[in-house]
Structure formats: C-alpha cells, structure tokens
Amino acid sequence: MIAKDSFFSELTSIPKKFLQKELLPLLADLRLAIVLLLTIAIFSISGTVIEQGQSPAFYQSNYPEHPALFGFLTWKVIQILGLDHVYHTWWFLSLLIFFASSLTACTFTRQFPALKAARKWKFYEQPRQFEKLALSAEIDAVSLTSLTPFLQKQRYRVFQEGDKLYARKGLVGRIGPIVIHASMLIILAGSIWGSMTGFIAQELVPSGAKFQVTNIIDAGPWAEAQIPKDVLLRVNRFWIDYTPTGSIDQFYSDISVLGDREQEVDRQTIYVNKPLRYRGVTFYQTDWAIAAIRFRFNNSPILQLPMAQLNTGGKGRIWGTWIPTKTDLSEGVVLLAKDLQGTVLIYDSTGKLMSTVRAGMATEINGVKLTITEVVGSTGLQIKADPGIPIVYTGFGLLMLGLIMSYFSHSQIWALQKEGCLYVGGRTNRAQVTFEREIINILDQLKIPKSEPSAIPIKP
C-alpha cells in the first residue's frame, strides 16, 4: 500500500516537475519573447498594409495570381491565411496569448525574485567583503555614526546595528520592470477583448435620410451585444466646404440620434477628426458621395433621380444619371456632376455637351425647360465599437509609469567600523558614474581618507 501511494505521488509530481524545470524556463526565455514580439509586429504591419474586411472581389482585383505581389502574395494566400482579417484570426490571438504567457512566466520567475532579493539585505562583517564591491574605501579616525546624516541627505534609507551599517535607495527601480510587464499584459488583454467584442460598419446615407447600423464589414465573435440595432439615426444635412481653388476643405454631417418614438435624444455636427459618440459606439466622418439630383420640368413638382458613380479609370470621381425629356422615354439627356458645388454638365444622346448649369438655374433642353434645384450629397460614415480601448489606454498609462520607475537606480551602501577604521563600499545597477561621484562626495565631507576611493569596474 505504501509503495502504491508512493508511485501515485511520484506520478502526480511529474507535471509539476515539468512545469517548473522545462515549461517555465522556456516561456521565460528572453529570446522567445523577442521572437514572439517581432512576429506580432510583422503581422500587425501586414494588417495595416493589406486592406482589412474587403470583399473577395476586391482582393481578386488588387492581388491577382499573375503577377503575384512580391512573387507570392495573391488573393488566395490572403484568404487562406486570413490576412484580410488578421486581428480576428485564431493564430494571431494565439500569438498574443503565447506572448502574454511568456511575460507572465518572466515576471514570476525573474522579476519577482529580483525584487524579493533587492528587499533583502545583510550587514558586512569582515573588511574583505568590501573588496568585491564596485566602489570601496578605507578611512581612519571617522566614526560610523557620522556617515548616517550624509546618507540620509542623499535620500538613502539607513539600517544600523552596532558597528555595521547598510543603506539603500531606488527600490522603485526594481518595481518598474514588473509594472512594465503588467502594463503589457493589460494592453494584450485589451487588444484581445476588443478584437472579440468590437465591430466596424460603414454606411453611405443621403442627406435627410434615416438609417440604422446594418452594413457590418468586420466584427468579433462576441460583438452582437455592441451593435446598436435599436438605434435610429437621421442625417439632417450633409455639406462640404470648398477652398477658393475648388478643392475640398472639410465635409460635415449634422446627425440626430432618435429615441423609441423617433424623438431626438442627441444631435451633433461631425466632421473629420470630430466624431459622434453614443452608447460606446463612435460615428466617424470618412467619405462622401453624390446621392441624387433634384430637378423640375417647366412648372412640374420637384422630381428626384439617383446618381451613380461612374468608372473613370482612376481619373477622379464623377457621378451621372439619365433624365428622359419625353414621356415615352424616347429622348433624354445625361447629367454629370463631380462635386456638391452645384455645377451640372448636360450631354445629349450623342455625347455632345449641351449646357452647363448650377443649382437654381434653368436651361432649355429639347424644347423643355429644365431647372436643377439641388445636388443631393451622401455622407460616408465609419461606425466602430471597441470595448478594449479603455483597457489598452490604461495599459499604456501604466507602461509610461513603469518606464519612468525603471530609470531610478537601485543603489546600496555598506559600512563597517572595525579596529579604528571605517570601511565603506557600494554598488548600483545603473548610472555608475553618478553613483561614484555621490559616494566620493560623501567621503570627502567626512574627513581626509587614508586612501583615495578607487572605482572598480562592475563585473558582468
């Protein structure tokens, strides 16, 4: 029975031994952390360079098989590897979790033990112990108690017992790396949470129209709760400010958020870099288009026809529509517009320019008086929710704090009074020259030393 219990005890200890001796040292290896960080950076860059969340036709058009970009990057490679939605792929999330595990292992196997060792201290009891310090000196006719005020003036915490003294400062520098690791874990957690629960949508809404968020182009598996399906919005007006040269200066959208009975609960005018935020969802002004044209034949009511964007082969943006000038649709004219300044070009069926009019002006076309009343614009909105952003910002704040803390030097000083001599020595983990000057200055203020302090380089 005893042998059986011993066998099971040994069997259950195998995973623990493997964890302590094999897995944790592997995860805590700095080289592994660097490789993981570089891999994450490379795929993050690919997610920035390669357009995310586009249609398969977009990738087939922009990343053809012949010729392949860089000799290998085709639309098939992009879709198979998930490079069209990098931040939501299982392998990218696995990399983040793996890197977080490496940081955690390093924190518990290296940083916490280093902090624990820094908090422990002991007195030096023999003069020979001072020989191994980076800086040491021997002074005659100086008492140990006279050293304490100078150390306290330099913000050292002093511990004294009889003829032995120990002083230290900058323990916060040992805490800094732990704070940095914790902040990086928080950033990774926020990134994972955002990719799992966030979404991105795009809407192109004509001026004066109401809309709901429906055109989701990218969403995490748990994003359903974030999508505002019960929120109705209205674009009260969309307009563009132009510069004197005719180029776009800024475009604006006056948007209302409507309640259950379509009552207005919020209203804001948004533009580029000034979005609308409502219930954790952000509405960005990103694009524009021409939605329709409003016109009148003779004294008829105002009519409206949609305008479609034409393919110009990359030579600018232009929208067009066809308007019949006879009731049997046997004749008509083509209307073209390139902006919302109200200028409309009118062409006949042969492609000949017939007239150029602006909004509010009229012209005679095929015996009919055509009046252009308005060129109706559409606002292009990008709608985004990312619940992980507050977590990421918190992590970055802690990261800055940890970096500042890490710049503090952890300095230690020992002193021993023995046989009429005062032995003083110390070491620091950074800013060696500053530390040496500080110790020399303290010793100069005591008395003329028997031998000048000699700086001994710290051995790696």
N, C-alpha and C positions, 0 to 999 in steps of 0.2 A: 504493500500500500504506500509506503514511504517512497519507494522507487518510482511508483506511478505518479505520485504527486510531484516528485522532483522532475520527472520527464515533462509533465504538462507545464510546470513552472518555467522550465528551460525553453519549451516550445513557444509559450506566450511572450517570452522575453526577446525572441528573435526579431519581431517587428520593431521593438523599442531600440534594440541594438542597431538595426539597420537605419532607423531614423536618426539616431544620434551620431553614428560613425560614418554613414555613407550619404544619406539624402541631405541632411542639413549642411554639411560641409560643401556639398556640390551646389546647393541653392545659394549658399552664402559666398560663393566664389565671385570675386570682383570681375574676372574675365567673362563669366557667364552674364553678369548684369550688364556689362558694356555691350556684349553681342546682342542681347535682347533689346537694349535701348536703341542701338543702331538699326536693328531690324524694324522696330516700331517706327522709328523716324523715317526710314525708307518707304514703308508702306503708307505712312501718313502723307508723305510728299506725293506719292502716286495718287492718293485720294484727292489731292489738291490739283494736280496736273490733269488727270483724267476726269472728265465731267461725270458727276455722280447723278444717279437716278434718272438718266435719259431713256428714251425708248430704244428697243432693239434696232429700229431703222436708223436712228441717229448714229449708233456705233458702227453699223454696217456701212454707212456713208462716209464716216470720218476715219474709220480704222479698217480699211479693206484688206483682203488677204493678199492681193497683188497690186502694188508692192506693200509688204508689211512694214510698219513703222519700226525702225531700228532692226529690221530683219526678222523680228519675231512677234511684235505686238500687233495682233489682229483682233477683230471684234469677237471671234470665237475664244481667244485666250482671255480677253477681258471678262466675258460672261462666264466662262468655266471657272476662273479663279475668283470671280466675284469682285473684280476691280471696279465695277460700275456701282458698287455699294460697299466699299471697303470697310467702313466703320461699323457695319452691321453683320459682317461675316463671322462665322464661328471661329475661324482661325485667328482673326485679328483680336477678337475678345479673349481667345485662349492665350495669345501673346501677352495681353495686358494682365491677365490673371497670373501667368507664369512669372512675369516681371514683378508683380506685387508680392508673390510668394518669395522671390529672391530677396526683395527688400526686407520683408518681414524676417526671413531667416538671418540675414546680415545684421539686422537690428538686435535680435535676441542673442545671437552667437558672438557678436563683436562689439556693438555699440554699448549695450547694457553692461557687459563685463568690463569694458573700458571705463565707463562711468563709475561702476562699483569699485574698481581698483583705484580710481582717482580720489574717491571719497575716503578710502582707507589711507592711513598714514602711520608712520612709526618714527621714533627718535633714533638718531645715530648715536651710538655709544662708544665708538672707537675712532680715533683720528684717521686710521687707514681707510675708513669708509668714504672719506671726503675726496680721496684720490680719484675715484671713478666718476665724479661729478664734472659737468661741463665747465663749471667755474668754481674755484676754491681759493681760500686764503687763510693764512695763519697770522694772528695779531696778538702782540704782547700787551700786558697791562690794561686790558679793556674787559669790563665785566659784561656778562651775558644780558643783564637787565637793561643796560644802556642801549642795546640793539633794538629792543622792542618798540620804543617810540618811533624810531625811524621807519621800521617796517609797517607800523600802523598808519603812519603818514602816507605811505605808498599804497594804502588800502589792502594790506595783507591781513589775513586772519591768523592770529598768533596763538600757538599752543605751547605752553612751557611747563616743564616738570623738573624741578631741581636745577641741575646744570645742563639740561638738554632743552632745545627749542626746535619747533617746527612751525613754518608759516607757509601759507598758500593763498593764491588769488586766481580769479579767472576760471572757476569751476564751471561757469556758464558756457565756456568754450567747449566743454565735454558734452554738454547737453545739446548744443547746436546741431551736431550731426543726427541725433535722434529726432529732433524736431523736423529736420530736413526730410528724413526718411518717412516720418509720419505724414508730412505735408504731401509728399509724392504719392503715398498710399491714398490719401484723401482725394487728390487730383485724379488718380486712376479710378477710384470708386465713383467719383462724379462723372467721369467720361463714360464708364460702363453703364451707369444708371441713365444718363442722357441718351445714349445710343439705344437702350432697351425701351425707354418710355417716351422719347421725343418723336416729332414728326415735322415734315416740311411739305407745304402745299403751295400751289400757285393758282391765282385767279386773274382773269382778264375781264374787267367789269366795265360796261359802258357808263358814261356819266348819267346819273339819275336812276340807275337800276339798283335793285336789291339783290343780295346774294348770301349764300351760306358756304362754309368751308367744305368743299366736296372733292376738289381735284388734288388728292394726296399723291405726291410723287415719291415720297420716301418716309418710311415710318418703322419704328421698332416694334417688336412683337407684343409689347405691353403698352402701346401708345393709344389704345382705344379710349381710355379714360381722359386723355388730354385733348382729343379732338372736339372742338365746340360745336357739336351737331345741333344743339338747341339755340344757337346764337344767330340772329339775323342782323345783317348789316346793310346799310344803304350808302351808295356813293352819291352824295348830294350834288357834287360838282367836281369836275376834273379840268385843270387848266395848266398851261405851260407858259412860263416867262421866257422870252427870247432876248438875246443881246442885239445891239444895233446892227451887227453884221448878219443877223438871221440865224445864228446858232442857238442851241438850247442853253438857257441859263439855269433853270430849275423847273421841275414839274411838281404839282401839288394835287392832293386829293382831300376834299372835305368829306369826312366819313362819320356816319352816325351809327351807334350801336343801339339796336332796338330790343325792347323787352318782350314779355309774353304777349301783350296786346299791341305790339308794334309802337309802344311809346318809347321816346328817346331817353336812354339811360346814360349815354355818354356821346360826346361829339368832339372831334379833334380834326385839325388840318395837319396832314402829314406830308413830308417831303423827304428827299434823300438824306439819310442820317438823322431823321427825326420821326421814329415810328410811333404807331399806336399800340399800347399795351393794355390788354383786357383779360382778366382771369388767367394769367400765366401764359397767354398767347400773344405773340408780337406780330404786328402787321407792318411790313416794310414796303416803302415805295421803291420799286425796282425798274419798272418799264412803262411803256405807253404804246398806244396804237390808235388808229382811226377806226371807229366802230361803224359809223353810218353817216349819211348825208341827208339833210332835211331841205326840201325844195317845194316850189309851188309852180303849177302851170296856170298862166293867166291869173284868174281870181279864185282858183281852187283852194280847198283846205291844204294845210301843210302836210306833205307826204314825206315818208322816210324809207330809204333803202339802205341795206347794209353794204359796207365796202370791204373788200378782201385785199389782203396784202399780196402784191404781185412779185413774181420771181424776177429779180434784176441781175442775177448772177453776181451778187456781192457788190453792186454799184450803187448802194443806197437803198433806202426804204421808200416805197410808194404804194398807195392804195388806189383801187379803182372799182367802178361799178358801171352797169349799162342801164340807161334810162330810155324807155320807149317814148317816142313822140307821137305815135298814132295808137289808137285804141286796139287795132288788130295786130299790134306788135310788129308790123312790117318795117318800120323805121325806128331808129333810135340813135342815141349818142353815147359816147363813152366819157365818163367823168374821172379825172385823175387828181389826186391830192397827195402832197408829200409831208405836210405838217398841219398844225392846228391854227395857223395864222389866217386861214380862210380863203386862200388862193386856190381856185379850182380851174383846171385845164379841161376844155371840152373838145373832143375829137369826133369827126363823123365816122361812118362805117368804113371809109377807105383809109382811115388813119391820118386824115388831114386836120390840122389844128384849126378849129372854127372860132374859138373865143377863149378869153381868159377873164374870169370874174372873181370877185371876192364876196364873202358873206354879206348879205344885204343888198347885193347888186342884181340886176336883171339883164338878160340878153335875148335876142330873137334867134330861135333855133327852129328851122323847118316850119316857119310860119307860126310858131308858138312862143309866147313869152315865158322864159324860164327864169325863175328867181331862186337863187341859193340863199336859204335862210340861216343855215348853221352847219358847220362840220363838227360832228359829234365825236369826242375822243373817248378812249377806254383807258382806264388805269390798270397797270400791271402790278399786282401785289404778290409779294412772297410772304407766306404765313408760316410761322415757326414757333414751336414749343420745345424747350429743352430744360426739363426739371433738374438736370445735373449741373447747370451753370452756377447756381449759388454754392454748390458743394465745391466745384472747381475753383471759384473765386476765393472761397475760404482756404482751400489748399494753397493757392498762390500767395495769399497773405501770410500764412504760416511759413511758406518757403522763404519769403523775404526776411521774416523774423529769424528763421533758423540760420540763414546766411550771415546776418548781422551778428548773431550769437557766436557763430563759428570763428569769427575774426578775433575774438578775445583769446589771449594767450593764457594757457594754464601754467602758472609759474610756481615753483616750490623752492623753499629755502630751509636748510638745516643749519643748526649752530650747536656747538659743544664747548663747554668750559672745562678744561682739564689741565692740571699741572701748571696753572698760571697763564695758559694760552687759550685764546678764543679761536676756535676753528669754525669757519663759515663757508658754505658752499650752496650751490643751487643749480637748477635746470629748468628749462621751459620747452614747450612743444612747438613754438613758433616765435618769430621776432627775436632771434638770438642776439643780434647786435644791441637792440633796445634793452634787452634784459641785462646784458653785460654792463652797459652804461649805468643802468639803475643800481646794480649791485656795487659797482665801483664808486658811485656817488655816495651810497650809504656808508661804505667802508671809509671813504675819505672824511666823512663827517664824524666818525668815531675818534680815531687817533691815527697817527702815522704808523702804518703797518710795518711789521718786521720784514716782510717780503711782499713786493707788489703782487696784486692779484693777477693770475695768469689764466687767460682763456684757453680752454682745451676744446678742440672741435668735438661736437657730439658724434659719437659713432653711430652709423646707421644700424 
